Amino acid sequence: MIRAVTGVLSCVAVVGCASAQAAVDANEFGFPAAASQRSIATATLYTSPDGGIYRNPDRLDVVMVVRHSEAVVAAHLGGVAALWRPLTALGDFTFVGVILHNNGKAWSDPQLNEIQIASDFAPSGTAAGPLKHFYHPMFPLALISASSSGSNCSLHTDAGASMLAVLVYPPLRAAGRIVWGIYDDFAVSVPFGGALANQPASWRVTACSAPEPPPP
């Protein structure tokens, strides 16, 4: 089950923890590639450029969920990635590739740092102790995208446009699929697999901060 936001992962004392880094050649990541894009799950995320009067529909197509080394991401994030080192003992990180389609009438800036993997998939022993804040709740650690982003890992998408991005999550316990979504908004069950078509020549890597808790 996707759980509510219960806290904020801080980047205290880490310089530049949420800033976009220099362009990284797409070949460095070694993501699975496809000749044509296939969706393995679909959801709709609503954003509002005017504060709630108009709801802009953004379709999210999940196109890839793979276990993959975090080494390239960590190399380009510097100090903030040092906080992830205890996670490497749990295995490869989880990479979720998505295509965002703005099907509305206005620009859209969805905050992808709000999209969780359900904590049910957290490895044993992480419900308490020093790794708990990575898994309960489980927000993305980083965003890989063709354009720069801020710490909320939002993607500016004009009406009618699409954006390809990859979200990086911690290692998971063995499972054939994940539950992925935003609390009280949407949740989809997504199998591992898929690949990316039409990757950009270079990506930018951004560290994601956890979203602010909703007001009481």
C-alpha angles and dihedrals in degrees: 000000000000107000133213123262107270104168149355124256105225129214092203114170094001110122115225092358095155103033124114114250133219120293115283122207109250091228090066091070098050095208117177108270131212133192091225131019121254126187118225095184137006134204138163123235118193121213130179122212091185099050100267108321094098121035113207115206115225115185115214117204114191105212103168139026113175142153107240142161115272092208098107092046092048092048091058098043099054117187099015091057089059086073089063096058095099087057095061091075088066094062137254120350123248118253119195116192117203139177115213115206117190101213094170136091099254140045117282135208106185114186105231092188086079094066110100138192108225112262089230085085095056116122119258114275096030098097087088137016133043096330097050094097091060093055111027094084104006110215126168117277096205145004124225111198142145092248134049122265140185128241092284087062093229123167119216107222125178121219110285094012131117133212131198118214141160123219119207119216133176122271115286134210115261111290138141094229144011136224108232131180151087121291112258090002112068142329128190133184108231127188122222112258138061131113142228125260125192095018115185118251089247138016134208121223122216129182111231123221117209114260122261114263114257116261115268 
